[in-house]
């Protein structure tokens, strides 16, 4: 189910103060990067990801690959940073950026 516009605004407000948790560089979405993304999304629900690729078209392709991951929703994309969200059925109040935000 897509996230409402109001909810996305709330997430962008929370995401504004976050630092990127994962950086994706030249190797793209390797199995290790996907594992780290999944761990971060499970723990924090809302995360910033830095795309360290200088080519805009390559970054666009990478974003498309990211939103193909299970239940991942793109909240915002600004330059080389994207804000991703995936709901956790049992979020940890100490780790979840949504509950702490």
DADAQUI-V274135 format. One record per pair of residues at least 6 apart in sequence whose C-alpha atoms are under 6 Angstrom apart, sorted by the first residue. I is the first residue (numbers start at 0). J is the second residue. If there is no record, write none. Layout:
i->{I:I}
j->{J:J}
This chain:
i->{13:19:19:19:20:21:22:22:22:23:23:24:24:42:43:43:43:44:44:44:44:45:45:45:46:46:47:47:48:48:49:49:50:66:70:71:71:72:72:73:74:74:75:75:92}
j->{100:47:48:49:47:48:48:49:50:50:51:51:52:94:94:95:96:84:85:86:95:83:84:96:82:83:81:82:80:81:79:80:79:72:85:84:85:83:84:83:82:83:81:82:98}
